[in-house]
Amino acid sequence: MIKNNKKVLIIEDDRFLVKAYQIKFTSAGFNIISATDGATGLDLARKELPSLVILDLMLPKMNGFEFLKAIKADEKTKHIPVITISVLGQSADYEKAISLGAEDYFIKTDHTIEEIVEKVKSYIK
């Protein structure tokens, strides 16, 4: 395993998925931090300044769209790339996430965690 010192923040309320992401990203050399709700995720993003955020859209306390608005409005965090992951497959959700500043949008059922790891690598070389 090669450590690359790149920090990825995973904001996902499904603890099983968080664990799966942690295993895959850690084995790919990333440092992982995680939150299970949007508000905690925003606090972590501001404190840790990760290289990239993986963001579920359906979250407690602050949904992914609200998180995107807040992170992109903050001078300190607006440069951090955000990749959204969701079960929401409507084009309106995709368009809203992209318009709010998401770099990419993955539908959970259409992509493996390995594919998401590869996409993250392309964003934070």
N, C-alpha and C positions, 0 to 999 in steps of 0.2 A: 504494500500500500504506500502510495506517495502522498505525503501531506502537501497541500497547496496553500494552506493558511487562508483560504477563502471561506468566509462565514455565510451560511445560508440560513435565513429565518423561515421556518415553516409555520404557517398559521392555518391550522386545521382542527376541527372539533372532534373528529373521529380518532380516538387514541390509537386504535389498531393501525390506521393509515399513517399516523405520525411515526409510530415505531418502525413500520416498513420503510418509510422515507428515510428515517435516521439510519437504518442499517445500510440501505443502498448508497446514500450520500456519503456516509462515513467511510464505506469501503472504497468509494471513488476519491477519497482524500479530502473531503470537505469537513469543516467544522459546522456543527448543527446546533441551532438554538430553536426552540419551538414555543408556541402559545396555542391554547385551545379556544381563545375568543379574540375578537378583533381589537378590543380595547387594550388587553394585555399585549397583543402583537404590536400595536402602535407604540406603546411604551417601550417595548424591547427594541423596535426599529430605531427609535430616537436615541436610546441609550447605547445600543451595540453597533449601530451603523453597519448593517450587514452588506455583503457584496451583492446580494440578491434576496428577494422575498418570493416565496411560493405561497399564494393566497387562495384559500377556499372562499367562495362568495357567500355561502350560507353559514353564517357564524352567529353565536350568541353575543350579546352586549354591544357589538358594532359589526354590521355586515361588511362584506368585502368591498362593496361600492363606497360605503362611508369611509372605510379604511383608505381606499385609493384617493378619495378627495382630500383626506387629511394628510396623507404622506406626501402627496404631490403639491400641497399648498405650503409645506414647511420647507424653508430654504435649506435646512440642514439635511433633509431626507429626500428632497424631490428628485435627486439624481439616481436614487437606488432603483434598479430595474425590478419590476414586479411581474411575475407570471401567475395568471389566475388559473385555478383548477376548479371545476364545478360539475355538478350533475345537470346544471341548467344548459340545455342545448339550443335554446332559441337564439336566432340571429340578433334579436334586440338586446339580449344579455351580453352577447359577444361585442356588439357595437358600443354598448354603454361602457363596458370594461375598458375597451381600447380607447374610447373617447376620454375616459378619466385618467388615462396614462399607463394602462397595462401594456407590457411589451408583447405579451402573447396570451392565448386563451386555450386551455385544454379541457376537453370534456373527459371526466374521469374514466368513464366506461370505454372510451375510444383509444386510450393510450396507456402503455405500461409505465411503471415507475422508471424503468431503465431508459425509456424514450425521453422522459422528463429530465432525468439526470443528464443525458446527452445534450438536450436543449439548453439546460443551465450552463453546461460547459461552454457552449457556443456564445453565451451572453457574457460570461465573466472569465475570459481567457487571460 
